[in-house]
Amino acid sequence: MKKKLLLLALLLVFFAACNKPIDRYALVHRHNPEINKVDPLSPFTVGNGEFAFTVDVTGLQSFTDYYYNEGIPLETMSSWAWHTTPNIDNYALEDASEPYEFQWRVLQYARKEKSPAGQYFRKNPHRIPMGRIGMKLLKADGSIATYTDLTAIDQTLDLWTGCITSHFELEGSPVTVETVCHPDRDMIAVRIESSLLKSGKLTPFIHFPFDYDQNIKNKPPIDWDHPELHSTKVNELSDGVLFKRILDDDVYYARLSWNNEKSIITDSKHRFSIPVDGDVLEFDCDFTAEEQTTPLSEFKETLDASANAWQEYWTTGGAIDLSESTEPRAMELERRIVLSQYLLRVNYASTFPPQETGLTHISWYGKHNTEMYWWHMAHFIQWGHIDVVEKSLAWYQSILPVAKDLAEKQGIKGARWPKMTGPHGQPSPGNINPFIIWNQPNVIYLSELIYRVRQDKETLEKYKNLVFESADYLATYAFYNENEKRYTLGPPIKSVSEDHGENNTKNPTFELAYWYYGLSVARQWRERLGLEADPQWDDVYKKLSLLPIQDSLYLDIETNPDIFKDNRKGLSSSMVMALGFLPKTERVDKAIMKNTFDTLKEIQGIDAFVSWTSGKMAMTAARLGETDVAVDILCNTHERARYLPNGHVRRPKEPKNCPAYLPVNCSLLSATALMAAGWDDAPDVNAPGFPQDGSWKVKWEGINPLP
């Protein structure tokens, strides 16, 4: 009996050890990024989702030209700060439109992006570069130091607290800088310790630019050459200064305070130096849309607030621990996961849905591309941070009247979500933008993911308008071909790949699958709410065109039957999203999808599956049972798939202009969450998307599976 009890006790200890919670601190801490040289592709960023501040090795924005020219720009950006240049020519969106035949009607599509009106509405509104906070360093001979003069560089981003600690030396004199962002305010706090402060050889500063150069869409330079086009009004306060910034009709404020009683030093119209008194300087800078005089927090208070917020983030969401794996690539994959979690919390957790470079640097004039919204947000739901998604879904609810108006102008029911837009939901002209349609079901899918977690009527009531208005659009956009007895999509449309002319694109495979899934979810929502079925939805759902197939392969679009015949490496892979991104439905044949996936892999090679395509292809591979391929894709070390020391990945199409392309990080997190937590019809094993050969030891918790 005693032996049995002892054996039982040992078994309980064994199972307790197996089920021991992940050591979140150890998991996060072992991937703190650290650099020991000036690396313009790996600046570190502090932020809270609504605001971000990106720094060089000094812990501030001291060497902006070098970082802009060679890597990732050093910017200060907020989700609410936008600028609109005056519309002196009274352009209307119709001035950028031209007629297209659609379902035997003629509609106006805003595709004339190079017209004066098209350029105006593409560029406006655009985000504001809010200010540069850096330090001026002088050498012993009085000359200005450059980044090449810095030695003994040691910079670390503490992911657990959100604090960047930067050490370096200038001519043997050490400098230590701590930089942190407040979790609830658009505010940074900085502590500098160095003898160079008192000697006058280190002077912190704040400079305000006019705007971005709007002639460049992605990574535009900041315009410092037009001081006459903006104003900076200075209001001295008892504990610092309040700057009022005016650009045309747009206004914002920056409140700066520091730990001595000296007054701000005005160097020129928009350039100011922060006064120094001693070997230690602490200062805070808070950016706001409205004038405010509330005292700012001291550095220690902001550091503590940041640490508390980050610890809550790391301990309440999902986690994957690969530390017990014998697979050599496991630690690199774990690093990619942890750094992606940090970057997306900093850059994407905003009330206005993000641009594809987040708050790190401007791209697409700072606008949100709605076709990527699922990729931007789904991982937050998967990793247990639904609150982040609900912030941006509230924005979709706020522009619902605009979206319904866009649909009504096309003679279609429901909501037509704009493809590329600023905060007010106005569409931006483009030769692709008005023809994109795969953005339309995104809010349905995301709302369903939230419901799957909560399983309550409150969620159904909260998001039913988004789901139903989107479904109305799906159902009334589809065109019934009387001769073929089926509903079709397009033309004119652009598919995911954007490879084909809008007038030559009909029935894209992924869009058909997404239409079908979106309508199936919307129909379920009506049932859950006890509502009668919508006959139009049901008719389209039943009679929607089948996914186009040629030679037992899924095509990208019905009107491109020869896609595989030229054997080219650049062919579209969008069709695989019909199973991977989307769950299995009766419209998808798993054997044909596997044949399609394997053919794409053979033609293109895994090194072609980069950018956000990496997560897309890994999700399909996992659902098809090709788990070795899934991890090969996510662990790819090709230069185009390289995760930089700070966790960023460059966009392969434009590595110079999009050196921080966050959809890659999003797709990684969605794929790894799927592979760990599984999906509705996944094999009944732990981490079904990972190889089961024993080399991958996957511990995971707090992750929500996909359908």
C-alpha positions in Angstrom: 0.0 0.0 0.0 2.8 2.4 0.9 4.5 1.6 -2.4 1.3 2.4 -4.3 0.9 5.7 -2.4 4.5 6.6 -3.1 4.1 5.8 -6.8 0.9 7.9 -6.9 2.7 10.8 -5.2 5.6 10.6 -7.7 3.1 10.6 -10.5 1.4 13.6 -9.1 4.7 15.4 -8.8 5.5 14.4 -12.4 2.2 15.7 -13.8 2.5 18.9 -11.7 5.9 19.5 -13.2 4.6 18.9 -16.6 1.7 21.3 -16.1 3.8 23.9 -14.3 2.9 27.4 -15.5 5.4 29.0 -17.9 7.9 31.3 -16.2 6.8 34.4 -18.0 9.6 36.6 -16.7 12.3 34.1 -17.8 10.6 33.7 -21.2 10.5 37.4 -21.8 13.8 38.3 -20.2 15.9 35.9 -22.2 15.0 37.8 -25.3 15.7 41.4 -24.2 17.3 42.9 -27.3 20.8 44.3 -26.8 23.2 46.0 -29.3 26.8 47.0 -28.9 27.2 49.1 -32.0 25.4 51.8 -34.0 22.9 49.8 -36.0 20.4 52.0 -38.0 18.2 49.0 -38.7 17.8 48.3 -35.0 16.6 51.4 -33.2 14.5 50.6 -30.1 11.0 51.9 -29.5 9.1 52.7 -26.4 5.3 53.2 -26.6 1.9 52.2 -25.4 -0.1 51.5 -28.6 -1.4 55.0 -29.0 2.1 56.7 -29.0 5.6 55.6 -29.8 9.1 57.1 -29.6 12.0 55.5 -31.5 15.6 56.1 -30.4 19.1 55.6 -31.6 22.0 54.3 -29.4 22.0 57.5 -27.3 18.5 56.6 -26.0 17.2 59.7 -27.8 16.9 60.9 -31.4 20.3 62.3 -31.8 21.5 61.0 -35.2 18.3 61.1 -37.3 19.9 61.6 -40.7 22.0 58.5 -40.5 19.2 56.3 -39.3 16.8 57.7 -41.9 19.3 57.2 -44.8 20.5 53.8 -43.7 17.7 52.1 -41.9 14.6 52.8 -39.7 13.8 56.5 -39.1 13.7 57.9 -35.6 10.1 59.3 -35.2 7.7 60.5 -32.6 4.2 59.5 -33.6 0.7 59.4 -32.1 -2.5 57.7 -33.3 -4.5 61.0 -33.0 -2.1 63.5 -34.5 -3.0 64.3 -38.2 -2.5 67.2 -40.5 -4.7 68.2 -43.4 -3.4 70.8 -45.9 -5.9 73.3 -47.0 -8.1 72.3 -50.0 -7.7 75.6 -51.7 -8.9 74.2 -55.1 -12.0 72.7 -53.5 -11.4 69.2 -54.8 -14.1 66.6 -54.4 -13.5 62.9 -54.5 -15.6 62.7 -57.7 -12.8 64.7 -59.4 -10.6 61.6 -59.0 -13.2 59.2 -60.3 -13.9 57.6 -63.6 -16.8 55.4 -64.8 -16.7 51.6 -64.8 -19.4 49.1 -65.9 -20.5 47.1 -62.9 -23.4 44.6 -63.0 -24.8 46.3 -66.1 -24.6 49.7 -64.4 -22.0 52.5 -64.7 -20.4 53.4 -61.4 -17.8 55.9 -60.5 -14.5 54.5 -59.0 -11.9 56.9 -57.5 -9.0 55.4 -59.3 -7.3 58.5 -60.8 -4.6 58.7 -58.1 -2.2 60.8 -60.2 -4.8 63.5 -60.8 -4.6 66.7 -58.7 -7.7 65.6 -56.8 -6.4 62.1 -56.4 -3.1 63.3 -55.0 -4.8 65.6 -52.6 -7.1 62.9 -51.1 -4.3 60.3 -51.1 -2.1 62.6 -49.1 -4.7 64.1 -46.8 -5.1 63.7 -44.0 -1.6 62.4 -43.0 0.1 61.9 -39.8 2.2 64.6 -38.1 5.9 64.2 -37.1 5.4 65.5 -33.6 9.0 66.5 -32.6 12.5 65.3 -32.3 14.1 64.9 -28.8 17.8 64.3 -28.9 21.1 65.4 -27.6 23.9 67.5 -28.9 27.4 66.2 -28.1 30.6 68.2 -28.2 34.1 66.9 -28.4 37.0 68.4 -26.4 38.0 70.6 -29.4 34.4 72.0 -29.5 33.4 70.2 -32.7 30.0 68.4 -32.8 30.4 64.7 -32.3 28.9 62.2 -34.7 27.8 58.6 -34.2 31.3 57.5 -35.2 32.7 59.2 -32.1 30.8 57.0 -29.7 32.5 54.1 -28.0 31.7 51.4 -25.4 28.1 51.2 -26.7 25.8 49.0 -24.7 22.1 49.4 -25.2 19.3 47.1 -23.9 15.6 47.2 -24.1 14.0 45.6 -21.0 10.9 44.0 -22.4 9.5 43.3 -18.9 9.5 47.0 -17.9 9.5 48.8 -21.3 12.6 50.7 -20.4 15.6 51.3 -22.7 19.0 51.7 -21.0 21.7 53.2 -23.1 25.4 53.3 -22.2 28.2 54.9 -24.3 31.3 56.9 -24.0 32.5 60.1 -25.7 36.2 60.6 -25.5 36.3 58.4 -22.4 33.4 60.1 -20.6 30.6 57.7 -19.8 26.9 58.5 -20.5 23.9 56.6 -19.2 20.4 57.3 -20.5 17.1 55.6 -19.4 14.1 56.1 -21.7 10.6 55.0 -20.9 7.0 55.7 -22.1 4.0 56.3 -19.9 1.4 53.6 -20.3 -1.6 55.9 -20.4 -0.2 59.2 -21.8 1.6 60.2 -24.9 4.6 60.9 -22.8 8.2 59.9 -22.5 10.4 60.2 -19.4 14.2 60.4 -19.6 17.0 60.2 -17.1 20.6 61.2 -18.2 23.6 60.8 -16.0 27.0 62.1 -17.2 29.7 64.6 -16.3 29.3 65.8 -19.9 26.0 67.5 -18.8 27.6 69.9 -16.3 30.6 70.6 -18.6 28.2 71.7 -21.4 29.3 69.0 -23.8 25.9 67.2 -23.6 22.8 69.3 -24.3 19.4 67.7 -24.7 17.1 69.4 -27.1 13.6 69.4 -28.6 13.0 70.4 -32.2 9.7 70.8 -34.1 9.5 70.2 -37.8 6.9 71.4 -40.3 5.7 68.2 -41.8 6.6 65.1 -43.9 7.6 65.5 -47.5 4.3 64.4 -49.0 5.8 63.7 -52.4 7.0 60.3 -51.0 4.4 57.7 -50.0 6.6 55.5 -47.8 9.3 56.6 -45.4 9.1 60.3 -46.4 11.8 62.6 -45.0 10.7 65.1 -42.3 10.5 68.6 -43.6 12.8 71.0 -41.6 13.1 73.6 -44.4 9.9 75.6 -44.0 9.9 77.3 -40.6 7.6 80.0 -41.9 4.8 77.4 -42.6 4.2 76.5 -39.0 4.4 78.1 -35.6 5.5 77.2 -32.1 4.1 79.3 -29.3 5.9 79.0 -25.9 4.1 79.3 -22.6 6.4 79.2 -19.5 5.1 77.2 -16.6 6.3 76.9 -13.0 7.7 73.4 -13.7 8.6 73.7 -17.4 7.1 74.9 -20.6 4.0 74.3 -22.8 4.5 74.4 -26.6 1.5 75.1 -28.8 2.1 73.7 -32.3 0.1 75.1 -35.2 0.1 73.6 -38.7 -2.6 75.3 -40.9 -5.9 74.4 -39.1 -4.3 71.6 -37.0 -3.1 72.2 -33.4 -1.3 70.0 -30.9 0.6 70.6 -27.6 3.9 69.4 -26.1 4.5 69.9 -22.4 8.1 69.6 -21.2 9.3 69.6 -17.6 12.7 69.0 -16.1 14.3 68.7 -12.6 15.8 72.1 -12.2 14.6 75.7 -12.0 16.3 77.0 -15.2 14.2 78.3 -18.1 14.0 76.7 -21.5 16.7 77.9 -24.0 15.4 79.1 -27.3 17.9 78.3 -30.1 15.7 79.4 -33.0 12.0 79.6 -34.0 11.2 75.9 -33.5 14.4 74.6 -31.8 14.9 74.6 -28.0 17.6 73.3 -25.6 16.7 71.8 -22.3 18.5 73.5 -19.4 21.0 71.5 -17.4 22.2 71.9 -13.8 24.5 69.1 -12.5 25.5 65.7 -13.7 21.9 64.2 -13.7 19.0 65.5 -15.8 15.5 64.1 -15.7 12.8 65.4 -18.0 9.4 64.4 -19.3 7.6 65.4 -22.5 3.8 64.9 -22.9 2.1 65.4 -26.3 -1.6 66.2 -26.3 -4.4 67.2 -28.6 -5.8 69.7 -26.1 -4.1 72.2 -23.9 -3.3 70.8 -20.5 -1.5 72.0 -17.4 -1.7 68.9 -15.2 1.7 68.3 -13.6 3.8 65.6 -15.2 5.0 62.5 -13.4 8.5 62.3 -12.2 10.8 59.8 -14.0 10.5 57.1 -11.3 6.7 57.3 -11.3 6.6 56.9 -15.1 9.1 54.0 -14.9 7.0 52.2 -12.3 3.8 52.8 -14.3 5.5 51.4 -17.4 6.8 48.3 -15.6 3.4 47.6 -14.0 1.6 47.9 -17.4 4.1 45.7 -19.2 4.1 43.0 -16.5 0.3 42.9 -16.8 0.6 42.5 -20.5 3.1 39.7 -20.3 1.3 37.8 -17.5 -2.3 38.0 -18.7 -2.0 37.0 -22.3 -0.8 33.9 -24.1 2.7 32.5 -24.1 4.7 29.9 -25.9 7.8 28.4 -24.3 10.2 26.4 -26.5 13.1 26.3 -24.2 12.9 22.5 -23.7 13.1 21.8 -27.4 16.1 20.0 -28.9 15.4 21.5 -32.3 18.3 24.0 -32.9 15.9 26.7 -34.4 13.6 26.7 -31.4 15.2 29.6 -29.6 15.3 31.8 -32.6 11.6 31.1 -33.2 10.8 31.9 -29.6 12.8 35.2 -29.9 10.8 36.1 -33.0 7.5 35.4 -31.1 8.4 37.5 -28.0 9.8 40.5 -29.9 6.7 40.4 -32.2 4.5 40.5 -29.1 6.4 43.6 -27.8 6.4 45.4 -31.1 2.7 44.9 -31.8 1.7 46.0 -28.4 3.7 49.2 -28.9 2.7 49.9 -32.5 -0.8 48.4 -33.0 -2.8 48.7 -29.8 -4.5 52.0 -30.8 -8.0 53.3 -31.1 -7.4 54.1 -34.8 -6.4 50.9 -36.7 -2.8 50.9 -37.6 -0.8 51.7 -40.7 1.4 48.8 -41.7 4.5 50.3 -40.2 2.7 51.1 -37.0 3.9 54.0 -35.0 7.5 53.3 -35.8 7.6 55.3 -39.1 5.1 56.7 -41.6 4.0 54.7 -44.6 1.1 55.1 -47.0 0.7 58.6 -45.6 0.0 57.1 -42.2 -3.3 55.6 -43.4 -5.0 52.3 -42.5 -5.3 49.7 -45.2 -8.4 47.8 -44.2 -7.7 44.7 -46.2 -5.0 43.9 -43.7 -7.2 44.5 -40.7 -7.6 40.8 -39.8 -3.8 40.3 -39.9 -3.3 43.4 -37.8 -5.7 42.3 -35.1 -6.6 38.6 -35.0 -3.4 37.7 -33.2 -4.4 39.9 -30.2 -7.5 37.7 -29.9 -5.6 34.5 -30.3 -3.1 35.6 -27.6 -5.7 36.7 -25.1 -5.8 40.5 -25.6 -9.3 41.1 -26.9 -9.4 44.5 -25.4 -6.9 45.8 -27.9 -9.1 44.6 -30.8 -12.2 46.2 -29.4 -10.6 49.6 -29.3 -10.2 49.6 -33.1 -13.5 47.8 -33.7 -15.1 50.8 -32.0 -13.5 53.0 -34.8 -15.2 50.7 -37.4 -18.5 51.3 -35.6 -17.9 55.1 -35.7 -17.4 55.2 -39.5 -20.4 52.8 -40.2 -22.5 55.7 -41.5 -19.6 56.6 -43.9 -19.3 53.0 -45.0 -23.1 52.7 -45.6 -23.0 55.9 -47.7 -20.2 54.5 -49.8 -22.2 51.4 -50.5 -25.4 53.3 -51.2 -23.6 55.4 -53.8 -22.8 52.1 -55.6 -26.4 50.9 -55.3 -25.4 48.2 -52.8 -26.8 47.5 -49.4 -24.8 47.4 -46.2 -21.4 48.9 -45.5 -18.6 49.3 -48.0 -15.4 49.6 -46.0 -12.9 52.0 -47.5 -9.7 50.4 -48.5 -7.1 53.1 -47.5 -8.3 55.7 -45.1 -7.6 58.1 -42.3 -9.5 58.7 -39.1 -12.7 59.9 -40.8 -13.2 56.9 -43.0 -12.9 58.7 -46.3 -11.5 56.5 -49.1 -8.2 57.4 -50.8 -8.1 57.3 -54.6 -5.8 54.7 -56.2 -5.5 52.5 -59.2 -6.0 49.5 -56.9 -7.9 50.9 -53.8 -11.5 51.1 -55.1 -11.4 47.6 -56.5 -10.1 45.7 -53.4 -12.9 43.6 -51.8 -11.2 41.2 -49.4 -11.4 43.8 -46.7 -15.2 43.5 -46.6 -15.6 40.3 -44.4 -12.8 41.2 -41.9 -15.0 42.6 -39.2 -17.3 39.6 -39.4 -14.4 37.2 -38.9 -12.9 39.2 -36.0 -16.3 39.6 -34.3 -16.8 35.9 -34.5 -13.4 35.3 -32.9 -14.4 37.5 -30.0 -17.7 35.7 -29.7 -15.9 32.3 -29.7 -14.0 33.4 -26.6 -16.9 35.1 -24.7 -19.9 33.0 -25.8 -22.3 35.7 -24.6 -25.3 37.6 -26.0 -23.7 40.9 -25.1 -21.0 40.3 -27.7 -23.6 39.5 -30.3 -25.6 42.6 -29.6 -22.4 44.8 -29.5 -21.2 43.8 -32.9 -24.3 42.7 -34.8 -24.4 45.9 -36.7 -20.9 45.4 -38.0 -21.6 41.8 -38.9 -25.0 42.4 -40.5 -24.1 45.5 -42.5 -21.0 43.8 -43.8 -23.1 40.7 -44.7 -25.6 42.9 -46.5 -22.8 44.2 -48.6 -21.4 40.7 -49.3 -24.9 39.5 -50.4 -25.8 42.4 -52.6 -22.4 42.9 -54.1 -22.4 39.4 -55.6 -24.0 39.3 -59.1 -26.4 36.6 -60.1 -25.6 35.3 -63.6 -28.9 34.0 -64.9 -27.3 32.0 -67.7 -24.9 30.2 -65.3 -27.3 30.0 -62.4 -24.6 31.2 -59.9 -23.4 34.3 -58.1 -20.1 35.8 -59.2 -17.6 38.4 -57.9 -16.5 41.0 -60.4 -15.3 42.4 -62.6 -14.1 45.1 -61.9 -12.2 43.9 -58.9 -8.6 43.4 -57.7 -7.7 40.2 -56.0 -5.3 39.8 -53.1 -2.3 39.4 -55.4 -3.3 42.6 -57.3 -1.6 41.0 -60.3 -4.4 41.3 -62.8 -6.3 44.2 -64.3 -9.5 45.0 -62.6 -11.6 44.4 -65.7 -10.0 41.0 -66.2 -10.5 39.7 -62.7 -13.5 37.5 -62.0 -14.1 35.1 -59.1 -10.8 35.2 -57.1 -10.5 31.9 -55.2 -9.8 33.4 -51.8 -12.4 36.1 -52.1 -15.1 33.5 -53.0 -14.0 31.4 -50.0 -14.1 34.5 -47.7 -17.5 35.6 -49.0 -18.8 32.1 -48.3 -17.4 32.0 -44.8 -18.5 35.6 -44.0 -22.1 34.8 -44.9 -22.0 31.5 -43.0 -20.9 33.4 -39.8 -23.5 36.1 -40.3 -26.2 33.5 -40.8 -25.1 31.9 -37.5 -25.3 35.2 -35.7 -29.0 35.6 -36.8 -29.7 32.2 -35.4 -28.0 32.9 -32.1 -30.0 36.1 -31.7 -33.2 34.3 -32.6 -33.8 36.3 -35.8 -35.3 35.0 -39.0 -33.0 34.0 -41.8 -32.2 36.6 -44.4 -33.4 35.2 -47.8 -30.8 37.2 -49.8 -27.9 36.0 -47.7 -29.2 32.4 -47.9 -29.5 32.6 -51.7 -26.0 33.9 -52.2 -24.6 31.5 -49.7 -26.1 28.5 -51.6 -25.5 29.7 -55.1 -22.1 31.4 -54.8 -19.6 30.2 -57.5 -17.5 27.3 -56.5 -13.7 27.9 -56.1 -12.1 27.7 -59.6 -10.0 24.6 -60.2 -7.8 23.6 -63.1 -6.0 20.2 -63.3 -6.7 19.5 -59.6 -5.2 22.8 -58.6 -6.9 25.9 -57.2 -6.5 28.9 -59.4 -5.9 32.4 -58.0 -8.8 33.7 -60.1 -11.2 32.0 -62.5 -10.0 34.2 -65.4 -6.4 33.0 -65.0 -6.6 29.3 -65.9 -2.9 29.1 -67.0 -1.4 30.3 -63.7 0.7 27.2 -63.2 1.7 26.6 -66.8 4.5 29.1 -67.0 6.2 27.7 -63.9 7.2 31.2 -62.7 8.4 31.9 -59.2 6.3 35.1 -58.8 2.9 33.5 -59.2 0.2 34.3 -56.7 -0.3 32.1 -53.7 -3.5 33.9 -52.4 -5.6 30.8 -53.1 -4.1 28.9 -50.1 -5.8 31.4 -47.7 -9.0 29.5 -48.4 -7.7 26.9 -46.0 -5.3 28.2 -43.4 -6.3 31.8 -42.8 -9.9 30.4 -43.2 -11.2 27.3 -41.5 -12.3 24.2 -43.4 -15.6 24.5 -45.1 -17.5 22.3 -47.6 -16.3 24.6 -50.4 -12.7 23.6 -50.0 -11.3 20.2 -51.0 -8.4 19.4 -48.7 -6.7 17.1 -51.3 -6.8 19.8 -54.0 -5.6 22.4 -51.5 -2.7 20.1 -50.6 -1.8 19.6 -54.2 -2.0 23.3 -54.8 0.2 24.1 -51.7 2.8 21.5 -52.7 2.9 22.7 -56.2 3.5 26.3 -55.1 6.2 25.1 -52.8 7.9 23.1 -55.5 7.8 26.0 -58.0 8.6 28.9 -55.7 10.6 27.3 -52.9 10.3 28.2 -49.2 12.5 31.2 -49.6 9.7 32.9 -51.6 7.3 32.6 -48.6 8.5 35.8 -46.9 6.8 38.9 -45.5 3.3 38.3 -44.2 3.1 35.4 -46.7 5.2 33.4 -44.3 2.4 33.3 -41.7 -0.2 32.7 -44.4 1.6 29.7 -45.8 2.5 28.3 -42.4 -1.1 28.3 -41.4 -2.1 26.4 -44.5 0.8 24.0 -44.0 -0.2 23.3 -40.4 -3.9 22.7 -41.3 -2.7 20.3 -44.1 -0.6 18.3 -41.6 2.7 19.5 -43.2 4.1 20.6 -39.8 7.8 20.3 -40.9 7.1 22.8 -43.7 5.2 25.1 -41.3 8.2 25.5 -39.0 10.6 25.7 -42.0 8.7 28.7 -43.3 8.6 30.5 -39.9 12.3 29.7 -39.1 13.5 30.8 -42.5 16.9 32.5 -42.3 17.0 33.9 -45.8 17.9 37.6 -45.8 14.4 38.6 -46.9 13.0 36.7 -43.9 15.5 37.9 -41.3 14.3 39.3 -38.0 16.5 42.2 -37.0 17.9 42.5 -33.5 14.9 44.7 -32.5 12.4 42.2 -34.0 11.5 44.1 -37.1 11.4 42.6 -40.6 11.8 44.6 -43.8 9.3 44.5 -46.6 10.9 42.5 -49.4 9.3 44.8 -52.1 10.6 48.0 -50.6 13.3 47.1 -47.9 14.7 50.7 -48.0 11.3 52.4 -47.8 9.6 49.9 -45.5 12.3 48.7 -43.1 9.8 48.1 -40.4 6.9 46.1 -41.9 4.7 44.8 -39.0 2.3 42.5 -40.9 5.2 40.0 -40.9 5.1 40.0 -37.1 1.3 39.7 -37.1 1.3 36.7 -39.4 4.0 35.0 -37.3 1.9 35.4 -34.1 -1.3 34.2 -35.8 0.5 31.2 -37.3 2.3 30.1 -34.1 -0.8 30.5 -32.1 -2.7 28.3 -34.5 0.1 25.7 -34.5 0.2 25.6 -30.6 -3.4 25.9 -29.6 -4.8 24.2 -32.7 -8.1 24.7 -34.6 -11.6 23.1 -34.5 -10.8 19.9 -36.5 -7.1 19.7 -35.5 -5.5 16.4 -34.4 -6.0 15.7 -30.7 -2.4 16.2 -29.7 -0.4 19.0 -28.0 0.6 21.7 -30.4 -0.8 20.0 -33.5 0.8 22.4 -35.9 4.3 21.6 -34.7 6.2 18.4 -35.7 5.5 15.5 -33.4 8.9 13.9 -33.6 10.0 14.9 -30.1 12.4 17.7 -31.2 9.8 20.4 -30.5 8.8 20.6 -26.9 6.0 23.2 -27.0 4.6 24.6 -23.7 1.8 27.0 -24.3 -1.0 28.7 -22.3 -3.6 31.4 -22.6 -4.0 31.1 -26.4 -7.4 30.9 -28.1 -7.7 28.4 -31.0 -9.0 29.4 -34.4 -12.1 27.9 -36.0 
